[in-house]
Amino acid sequence: MYKLLIITACIVLVNTQNSGDLDSILGEIFDKPPKTNVSPGSGPKSCVTKDERPGECVIYYLCNENNTIVTDGADVIDIRMKTGQCEFYLDVCCELPNKKDPEDVVTPPPPPVHKDCGWRNPDGVGFKTTGDVNHETKFGEFPWMIALLKREEVNPNDPNSEALNIYVGGGSLIHPSVVLTAAHYVYKPQKLRVRAGEWDTQTRHEIYPYQERDVAKVKVHKDYNKHTQFYDVALLFLSAPMQLAPNVGLVCLPAERQLPRPGTNCFATGWGKDQFGKDGKYQVILKKRELPIVDRSTCQKALRKTRLGGLFELHSSFMCAGGEGQDTCTGDGGSPLVCPVEYEKDRYEQVGIVSWGIGCGEDGTPGVYADVSKMRAWIDDKIVAEGYEPRIYVA
C-alpha cells in the first residue's frame, strides 16, 4: 500500500493537470482567435515590397510573385519572424497586381495522400520553414497527431451559451474513426472533441485546415487503475471519420509484445510544457523530442533513485524512453511515442503513449509510457467489436 501511495502521489504531481492551469493557459491557446493582418475598421495592412513598391500583407499563398505560383517550396518561411511590416510569419508583403482573391487562389498541388499508415513528412507539406531551433515540428510532419479537447459551456445555465474547446492532452489517429490516447484523461464522463491536422494553435493560415470531430464513444482498458496508471490506454470512437489529407494521416501500431531494441531513437510529440514546474510554458507550435528506447531494467533502476524509492517495481504495462536531459512533460499525456519501421524510410509505428514521469527528464530519469505492444490484443478486440478492420494500422 505504501508503494502505491508513492506512485499515486508522484503521478498526480507530475502529469495530472490542474484544471485552472490548463483552462487558463491551454484553453486560451486553443481558442485564441487567429492573428490577422487586419485591424477592425482599418482595412488590409499596407507594406512595402522588397522592390520598394507599395503592397499589402496577405497570407503567403494569396500572392503570385511575378504572376507565378510557387509549387516547389522554394519560398522558406521563418517561423520566428513575428515582427516587421506584416504581423504574422505566414503573411507576406504582396504587390497589389499580384494579390489574388481568396476565391480564385490556386494553391500548389498537394502531395500524395497516403492511404496506409505511418508516413512522416520530415520536410513538412505545403511550405518549408526555418527558425525551428526549439524542437518545433514542420507543418504536417506527424500527420497522425491529435489534440484532445473537452467542450465546456461558458455559462452552463444558458442553453445557448458559447462552448469552448479546452485542451486536455494528446492522442493519435490509428483509423479515420478512432483515436488512441491515455485512459487517465478520458475515464471520467465528459464532452470530448478531437482535432487532427493542427500545428500552430494561434493561426488558421496554414494551407491545409485542421479537422475536428466529436467523440461518440470512449473505451477504457478494462484493467486501467486510476491510482497507479496501470494499463493507461483508451480508444475514442468518433462521430464521423476524419478525411485523410496531406496534414492528416494514420499511425501504424507494432505487433503484439514487440518493442524496438534499446537505444532506438524515436519521436514524442505534443503541445505540453517545455520544462517541469512553474517556469515551464505550454507550446504554441507542435513540438517533437527525439528519445531513445530504454530497457526495462535500466529504467527501473533509474526510477528507484527517485522519490519512488528503492523497492519500486515498474509494471509490465509500461515501457520507457528518454532520460538524456529532455523528455515529454506536463500536457503531453496521451501523445504518441513513435519509432521507425525497420527498412522503410520515413515510416513509423507507435510504441508508447505518454503516461507519467518524474520531472521532465532533466535529471536523466526516463519517461514512462503505456506499452502499446502489450495492449495490441485489447485494441484489436475493441476495433473489431465496432466493425472496423485492424489491418489499417499494420505496417
Secondary structure as GFF3:
##gff-version 3
##sequence-region A 1 395
A	DSSP	alpha_helix	2	15	.	.	.	ID=ss1
A	DSSP	alpha_helix	19	31	.	.	.	ID=ss2
A	DSSP	beta_strand	38	39	.	.	.	ID=ss3
A	DSSP	beta_strand	43	44	.	.	.	ID=ss4
A	DSSP	beta_strand	46	48	.	.	.	ID=ss5
A	DSSP	beta_strand	54	59	.	.	.	ID=ss6
A	DSSP	three_ten_helix	60	62	.	.	.	ID=ss7
A	DSSP	beta_strand	76	78	.	.	.	ID=ss8
A	DSSP	beta_strand	91	95	.	.	.	ID=ss9
A	DSSP	three_ten_helix	96	98	.	.	.	ID=ss10
A	DSSP	three_ten_helix	102	104	.	.	.	ID=ss11
A	DSSP	beta_strand	128	130	.	.	.	ID=ss12
A	DSSP	beta_strand	145	153	.	.	.	ID=ss13
A	DSSP	beta_strand	163	175	.	.	.	ID=ss14
A	DSSP	beta_strand	178	181	.	.	.	ID=ss15
A	DSSP	alpha_helix	183	186	.	.	.	ID=ss16
A	DSSP	beta_strand	192	196	.	.	.	ID=ss17
A	DSSP	beta_strand	211	220	.	.	.	ID=ss18
A	DSSP	beta_strand	234	238	.	.	.	ID=ss19
A	DSSP	beta_strand	265	270	.	.	.	ID=ss20
A	DSSP	beta_strand	287	294	.	.	.	ID=ss21
A	DSSP	alpha_helix	296	304	.	.	.	ID=ss22
A	DSSP	beta_strand	318	321	.	.	.	ID=ss23
A	DSSP	beta_strand	336	340	.	.	.	ID=ss24
A	DSSP	beta_strand	348	356	.	.	.	ID=ss25
A	DSSP	beta_strand	367	371	.	.	.	ID=ss26
A	DSSP	alpha_helix	372	385	.	.	.	ID=ss27
A	DSSP	three_ten_helix	390	393	.	.	.	ID=ss28
###
